Amino acid sequence: MKTLFLTGLILASSLSALSLSEIIDKSLAYSPSLESINARITANTHATDIANQFSNPELSLTSNSIDSAEPMSQTVLTIKQKIPYYGKRDARQEITLAEDALLKEKLSAARVALVARIKTQAYRIWELRELYKIIDEYVALTKQNIELYESYTIVSDNEHMGIMKAELSLADLEIQKSVLNATIYSAYAQLSYLAAFEIKELNLTLNMGEKPNLESYESGLINNPELLVKAKELAKEQTKVEVADINNYPDLNLIAGYAYRENFDNYVNVGLSLSLPMYGTEDAQEQQARAMALVVVSEKEDTKIAVNSELKVYYAQMRSAYEIYHIVQDNALPQIAHMFELSNSSIATGGDLFKYIDVLFDKLALEQKSINAVSNYNKANAQIAKLAGEIQ
């Protein structure tokens, strides 16, 4: 049933454009990388059951070669059962429970990381499509003005050079379109891989957001997946320390045997045995466990520093993208729009096509910077959302 549903889902996705939220929801439900962690969690459930069990009893049968007429001639059936020191089984089970909590935290972190990668790839596709769209518009505009220039002017050598300049610029735009088309195709393939199903069309609109605020982002780090994973790792190592400490107390072995003698009375043996911690092995293992716990403590502190540094990097990227966008939109484009109008109107009266092409490409470069700024802002925001443990 699940396979049929997934097949229908993939077929439907290939026939219509999907929103980013739909892609994220479906990828979280069917991603093989997440399924592998789920399988490990299931396997660890069985490990938890095993940890609380007694060791298997040992059954032995011994016989000697003494003549059956002698009292020492016997065949002995012996059973031995290890009884762990009080609390050892529970302690061992605590390790597997700590491992279960760690695996679930790793699953959450993997989900967050997958969502961030999907978002980043989707934003890249939006950026490439917008660049393609605007270049396509400039191709049409350049062709239109070449035709207009040729129809309104008598082509001299000077003016012919202007037309050649425009045609070369047109060829460059067509090359950019071809490169972008191939890049968009590759980007969709990468997004399909991340989502674990084929995506042919993405329905996404991006805009420039609000001015970034570092303090508000810092407050979200309390849910950082890497730090939460390290916290679970530390809890597991601390549980191992508790187990190592209790292992200093020896386990008890209960022994019972039945001796069969052919010509004499049979009898029963009952006894106890235990190991003697004489050589300091258990103490060394406890110190090793404590040292490993300290390693995780240091790693957690290092991770905290790294996460804070990473946040500042992405914040700086967001702030830069925000500033670039508003410089282009609020200052540069209004100024070049007037220049563009003057150059455009002069074409009809035989004006210099060189100047027009230069202004046209200046405007194109600014609009490309604006598109890049919107994309970079949202990509950095996706990484900050990842640091905060968000999955939408």
C-alpha positions in Angstrom: 0.0 0.0 0.0 2.8 2.4 0.9 4.6 1.6 -2.4 1.4 2.3 -4.4 0.9 5.5 -2.6 4.5 6.6 -3.2 4.2 5.7 -6.9 1.1 7.8 -7.2 2.7 10.6 -5.4 5.7 10.6 -7.7 3.5 10.5 -10.8 1.4 13.4 -9.5 4.5 15.4 -8.8 5.8 14.9 -12.3 2.5 16.3 -13.7 2.2 19.5 -11.7 4.4 22.1 -10.0 5.0 21.4 -6.3 5.4 24.0 -3.6 8.4 24.0 -1.3 6.4 22.9 1.7 4.9 19.9 -0.3 8.4 18.8 -1.3 9.7 19.1 2.3 6.7 17.1 3.7 7.1 14.3 1.2 10.9 14.1 1.5 10.6 13.8 5.3 8.2 11.0 4.9 10.1 8.9 2.3 13.8 9.9 2.4 16.0 6.7 2.5 18.6 8.5 4.6 16.0 9.1 7.3 14.6 5.5 7.0 18.1 4.1 7.8 18.1 6.0 11.1 14.6 4.8 11.9 15.8 1.2 11.2 18.7 1.7 13.7 16.2 3.0 16.3 14.1 -0.1 15.8 17.2 -2.3 16.1 18.1 -0.5 19.3 14.7 -1.3 20.8 15.7 -5.0 20.7 19.0 -4.2 22.3 17.1 -2.6 25.2 15.2 -5.8 25.7 18.4 -7.9 25.6 20.2 -5.6 28.0 17.8 -6.4 30.8 18.0 -10.2 30.4 20.0 -12.6 32.5 23.0 -14.4 30.9 22.2 -17.8 29.5 22.8 -20.6 32.1 25.7 -22.9 31.5 25.1 -26.6 31.5 28.0 -29.1 31.7 28.2 -32.9 31.8 31.4 -34.5 33.1 32.4 -38.1 33.7 35.6 -39.7 34.9 37.4 -42.9 34.0 37.5 -44.4 37.6 36.1 -48.0 37.9 32.4 -48.0 38.7 33.1 -50.1 41.8 34.9 -47.1 43.3 32.9 -44.4 45.1 34.7 -41.6 43.1 33.4 -43.0 39.8 30.6 -40.6 38.8 28.9 -38.6 36.1 28.0 -35.1 37.1 25.5 -32.8 35.5 26.1 -29.2 36.5 24.2 -26.0 35.8 25.6 -22.5 36.5 23.6 -19.3 36.4 25.2 -15.8 36.7 23.3 -13.4 38.9 24.4 -9.8 38.2 25.1 -7.5 41.1 22.0 -5.5 42.2 21.3 -2.8 39.7 23.6 -4.0 36.9 20.9 -5.1 34.5 19.0 -1.8 35.0 22.3 0.1 34.4 23.0 -1.8 31.2 19.5 -1.1 30.0 20.0 2.6 30.8 22.8 2.7 28.2 20.5 1.3 25.5 17.8 3.8 26.5 20.4 6.6 26.3 21.4 5.3 22.8 17.7 5.3 21.8 17.4 9.0 22.9 20.7 9.8 21.0 19.4 8.1 17.8 16.1 9.9 17.9 18.0 13.2 18.4 20.2 12.3 15.4 17.1 11.6 13.4 15.7 15.0 14.3 19.1 16.6 13.3 19.1 14.7 10.0 15.6 15.9 9.3 16.6 19.5 10.0 19.7 19.2 7.8 17.7 17.6 4.9 15.2 20.5 5.0 18.0 23.1 4.9 19.6 21.4 1.9 16.2 21.2 0.1 15.5 24.9 0.8 18.9 26.0 -0.4 18.6 24.0 -3.6 15.0 25.3 -4.2 16.2 28.9 -3.7 19.1 28.2 -6.1 16.5 27.0 -8.7 14.4 30.2 -8.1 17.6 32.3 -8.6 18.5 30.5 -11.8 15.0 30.7 -13.2 14.8 34.4 -12.5 18.2 35.1 -14.1 17.1 33.1 -17.1 13.8 35.0 -17.3 15.4 38.4 -17.1 18.1 37.5 -19.7 15.3 36.3 -22.0 13.6 39.6 -21.6 16.8 41.5 -22.5 17.3 39.3 -25.5 13.9 40.3 -26.8 14.6 44.0 -25.9 18.0 44.0 -27.7 16.5 42.4 -30.8 13.7 45.0 -30.8 16.0 47.9 -30.5 18.4 46.6 -33.2 15.4 46.5 -35.5 14.3 49.9 -34.4 17.7 51.4 -34.9 18.0 49.9 -38.4 14.6 51.2 -39.4 15.1 54.8 -38.2 18.7 55.4 -39.2 20.8 55.3 -42.4 23.5 52.8 -41.5 27.0 54.4 -41.8 30.2 52.6 -40.8 30.0 54.1 -37.3 26.4 53.0 -36.9 27.2 49.6 -38.4 29.7 49.1 -35.6 27.0 49.9 -33.1 24.7 47.3 -34.6 27.6 44.7 -34.5 28.2 45.6 -30.9 24.5 45.0 -30.1 24.5 41.7 -32.0 27.7 40.5 -30.1 25.9 41.4 -26.9 22.9 39.5 -28.1 25.1 36.5 -28.7 26.5 36.7 -25.2 23.0 36.8 -23.8 22.1 33.7 -25.8 25.2 31.9 -24.4 24.2 32.8 -20.9 20.7 31.5 -21.5 22.1 28.1 -22.7 24.4 27.8 -19.7 21.5 28.7 -17.3 19.2 26.2 -19.0 21.7 23.4 -18.4 22.4 24.6 -14.8 18.6 24.7 -14.1 18.3 21.1 -15.4 21.1 20.0 -13.1 19.6 21.9 -10.1 16.3 20.1 -10.6 18.2 16.7 -10.7 19.9 17.6 -7.4 16.6 18.7 -5.8 15.0 15.4 -6.9 17.8 13.5 -5.3 17.4 15.3 -2.0 13.7 14.9 -2.0 13.9 11.2 -3.0 11.4 11.6 -5.9 11.5 13.3 -9.3 10.6 17.0 -9.4 10.1 18.6 -12.7 8.6 21.9 -11.7 8.9 24.0 -8.6 6.3 26.6 -7.6 8.2 29.1 -5.5 8.2 32.9 -5.1 10.9 34.7 -3.1 11.1 38.2 -1.8 13.5 40.2 0.3 12.7 39.9 3.9 13.1 42.2 6.9 16.4 43.5 8.1 18.1 40.7 10.0 18.4 40.8 13.8 21.2 38.9 15.4 19.7 38.8 18.9 16.5 37.1 17.8 18.6 34.5 16.0 20.8 33.8 19.0 17.7 33.0 21.1 16.8 30.2 18.7 20.1 28.4 19.3 18.7 26.7 22.4 17.2 24.2 19.9 20.3 23.7 17.9 20.4 20.1 16.7 24.1 19.7 17.0 24.1 20.8 20.6 21.1 18.6 21.4 22.9 15.6 19.9 26.0 16.4 22.0 23.8 16.6 25.1 22.4 13.1 24.4 25.9 11.8 23.7 27.0 13.2 27.1 24.1 11.6 28.8 25.0 8.2 27.3 28.7 8.6 28.4 27.6 9.5 31.9 25.5 6.3 32.0 28.5 4.3 30.9 30.4 5.8 33.9 27.6 4.6 36.2 27.9 1.1 34.7 31.7 1.1 35.0 31.3 2.1 38.6 28.9 -0.7 39.5 31.0 -3.2 37.6 33.5 -2.9 40.5 31.1 -5.2 42.4 31.4 -8.8 41.3 28.6 -10.9 39.9 27.5 -14.0 41.7 27.4 -17.4 40.1 24.9 -20.0 41.4 26.0 -23.6 40.8 24.0 -26.8 41.2 25.1 -30.2 40.2 23.8 -33.8 40.3 26.3 -36.6 40.6 25.3 -40.1 39.4 27.2 -43.1 40.8 26.4 -46.5 39.4 27.1 -48.6 42.6 26.7 -45.9 45.2 24.2 -43.3 46.3 23.8 -40.3 44.0 24.1 -36.8 45.5 23.6 -33.1 44.8 26.2 -30.3 44.8 25.2 -26.7 45.5 27.7 -23.9 45.5 28.5 -20.2 44.8 31.3 -18.5 42.9 32.3 -14.9 42.2 35.1 -13.1 40.4 37.7 -11.2 42.5 38.5 -7.7 41.2 42.1 -8.0 42.2 44.0 -6.5 39.3 42.4 -3.1 39.0 40.7 -3.8 35.6 37.4 -2.4 36.6 38.9 0.7 38.1 40.8 1.3 34.8 37.6 0.8 32.8 35.8 3.3 35.1 38.5 5.9 34.6 38.4 5.3 30.8 34.6 5.9 30.9 35.1 9.1 32.9 37.7 10.3 30.4 35.4 9.7 27.5 32.6 11.7 29.2 35.1 14.6 29.5 35.9 14.3 25.8 32.2 14.8 25.0 32.0 17.7 27.4 34.8 19.4 25.5 33.2 18.5 22.2 30.0 20.1 23.3 31.7 23.3 24.3 33.5 23.4 21.0 30.3 22.8 19.2 28.6 25.6 21.0 31.4 28.0 20.0 31.3 26.8 16.4 27.5 27.2 16.2 27.7 30.7 17.5 30.4 31.5 15.0 28.4 29.9 12.2 25.4 32.0 13.1 27.4 35.2 12.8 28.7 34.2 9.4 25.1 33.6 8.1 23.9 36.8 9.8 26.6 38.8 8.0 25.6 37.2 4.7 21.9 38.1 5.3 22.8 41.6 6.3 25.0 42.1 3.2 22.3 40.7 0.9 19.7 43.0 2.5 21.9 46.0 2.0 22.9 45.2 -1.6 19.3 44.7 -2.5 18.2 48.0 -1.1 21.2 49.8 -2.7 20.2 48.4 -6.1 16.5 48.9 -5.7 16.4 52.2 -3.8 19.4 54.0 -5.4 21.0 52.5 -8.4 18.0 51.3 -10.4 16.1 54.6 -10.2 19.1 56.4 -11.5 19.9 54.0 -14.3 16.2 53.9 -15.3 16.4 57.6 -16.3 19.6 56.9 -18.3 17.9 54.0 -19.9 14.9 56.1 -20.9 17.2 58.7 -22.5 19.2 56.1 -24.3 16.1 54.3 -25.5 14.5 57.4 -26.8 17.6 58.4 -28.6 17.7 55.2 -30.6 14.6 56.3 -32.5 16.4 59.5 -33.5 19.6 57.7 -34.6 21.4 58.0 -31.3 24.6 56.1 -30.4 23.7 52.4 -30.1 27.0 51.8 -28.2 25.8 54.0 -25.3 22.4 52.3 -25.3 23.9 48.8 -25.1 26.2 49.9 -22.3 23.3 51.3 -20.3 21.2 48.2 -21.1 23.9 45.9 -19.7 24.5 48.1 -16.7 20.8 47.8 -15.9 20.9 44.0 -16.5 23.9 43.6 -14.1 22.1 45.6 -11.4 18.9 43.5 -11.7 21.0 40.3 -11.6 22.6 41.6 -8.4 19.2 42.2 -7.0 18.1 38.6 -7.8 21.3 37.3 -6.3 20.7 39.3 -3.2 17.2 37.9 -2.7 18.5 34.4 -3.2 21.5 34.8 -0.9 19.3 36.3 1.8 17.0 33.4 1.8 19.8 30.8 1.6 21.5 32.3 4.6 18.1 32.4 6.4 17.6 28.7 5.6 21.0 28.0 7.3 20.0 30.1 10.3 16.7 28.1 10.5 18.8 24.9 10.5 20.9 26.2 13.4 17.6 26.8 15.3 16.4 23.3 14.5 13.5 24.3 12.3 12.0 21.9 9.7 9.8 24.3 7.8 
